[in-house]
Amino acid sequence: MKNYALWLNKFMESWKKLEGIKTTELFAKDVKYFETPLGEPCKTWEEVEALWAVVNYNQKVQAYSINILCQTEDICIVNWRMERVMNGIAQKIDGIFQISLNDDNKLTYFKQWRAVE
C-alpha cells in the first residue's frame, strides 16, 4: 500500500526546511506536475526542479497542516494549509493537492488548487 501520509509529511517538512531541490527527490522523474489546476503540466524534469529551486530564496514557511480527505491506492486528495512569508509578504494559504504515488512512494502526479490571503 502506498503511504500517502508519510510522503506528505516528508514533503511538507522538506518545504518548511527550505530544501527545494531535496524536496524533488520525493518525485519520480516522469512526474506529471501541474503548478496550477488549469495550466499545462511541466514539460520536463528541469521545469519541475526550477519551480523548487527558488523555494530556498523566496519564501519562509512558518506553519502548515495537512488533512487527507480521501484516498484510494491510486489517488489521494489532501487539504493543506500554510502560513508563510513569500518575497517579504505574509500569506495564509488554504489549498488542495491531488497526488498519486508509484510503488516506490515517489510522486507521479501532482495538481494543486489554492487560495491565498
N, C-alpha and C positions, 0 to 999 in steps of 0.2 A: 504494500500500500504506500502511496506517495504521502510524504509527511509535509503537508502544506503549513501547518502551524510552526514546525521547526524552521522551514525555509523562510517563512515570513519574519520570524524573529531574527534570523541571521541577516536578512535583507534590511530590515529597519534599523538594526543595531549598526550595521556597516554604514548605512546612510547617516545615522546620527554621529558616528565617529569620523565622518568625512573621508571615508575610504573609497572614493569614487571608482577608481579602476578595480580595486579589490572587490567591490560590490559586483562587478560584471563577471567575476569568477563563479558566481551563482547561476549564470546564464549559460545555456547551450549556445554554441557558435552560430547555429542556424535559427536562433530565436526570431519569432515574428513579433516585433516590438512596435507598438503604437504609443507614441508620446501623448497624442490627443485622440479622442474617440472617433472623430470624423475625418482625421487626416490619413495620409498614406503611412504604412509602416516604414521603418528604417529599411533602406535597400541593401545595406552592407553591415558587416560586423563593425567596421570602423565608425559608422554613423552612431551605432549604439554606444561604443566606447567614448566617442566625442561628447555625447549627452552627459555621461557620467564623469568625464574628466574635469568638468568645470565645477562640480559639486564642492570640491575642496576649496574653491576660491570665492564662490558667490553666495554661499549660504551656511547658516549655523542652525542645526535642529536643536530646539530646546526641550521638546517633549513630543511623544507620539503615543498612539494607541491603535490596536488592530482588533477587529472583531470579525471572525469568519461567519458570514451569513448563511452560506450553504456550500456544500462541496460534494462532488462525485469523484470517482477515480480520475476523471479526465479534466475537470474544471473546478475552480474554487473562486467564489465571489466574496470579496472582503471589503468591509467598511474600514477606512483608515482615517485617522485624524492626526494633525500635526500642528505644532506651533514652531515657527522658525523665523529667522531673520534672513532675508534674501536681498542682497545688494543694499544693505542698510535699512530695509523696510520690514517691520514686524508683520507677519502674516499668520492667520489661522486658516487651516485647510480642512475641509471635510470632503473625503473622496471615496471612490470605489475602484478597486482593482479587479480585473478578471484575469486570472492566471492559470496556466497549465504547466505541469512538470513532466519530465520524462522519467524513466525507471531509475536514473541516477540522481533524481531530485534536482535536476537542472531546469531552469526556466526555459520553456519552449514557446510560450505565448504570453504576451503582456499587453493589456489595454487598460487605460485609466480614465476616469471621469473625476473632475474635482471642481469645487467651488472655493474660491479664495476670498477671505475678508481682509 
